[in-house]
């Protein structure tokens, strides 16, 4: 009887250890497979369904970006007025994505991206800020929290940190 009880305890201990091992491995895998925030934002940047500012005209760059076309995802476009601009004093809703397609001699040379996501730990002044080359390579990571962007975008005039409406 004592031998059977000892075997049963040993078997239950082995099953318990196996369950703990499986849980630990699955937890480690799920933690290490967290989505890359830059890859996720780049995927949004290159998705379809955007509306171009001023009909997709190339705008002359004033500042570090050069000549560009500006586009808005559906969330951002929904709050634009009849002229295609954010009315003064208004803000973009969470989930808004604005993309500057920086133009060069052969087409798009860079994507400069803003995504309104104030709850995100990578946000700077309520926005995710990033720059990508056309193949998806990270030039400025969202993890920088807009450190090279917010100071310029905060200057007057701006509408919810977007300067284009008042400069073009």
Secondary structure, DSSP 8 states (H G I E B T S, - for coil): -HHHHHHHHHHHHHHHHHHHHHHHHHHHHHHHT---HHHHHHHHHT-S--EEGGGG--B---STT-SEEEEE-HHHHTTB-TTSSB-TT----TT-EEEEEEEETTEEEEEEEEEE-TTSTT-BTTEEEEEE-TTS-EEE-GGGTTTTTHHHHTSSS-BTTB-HHHH-
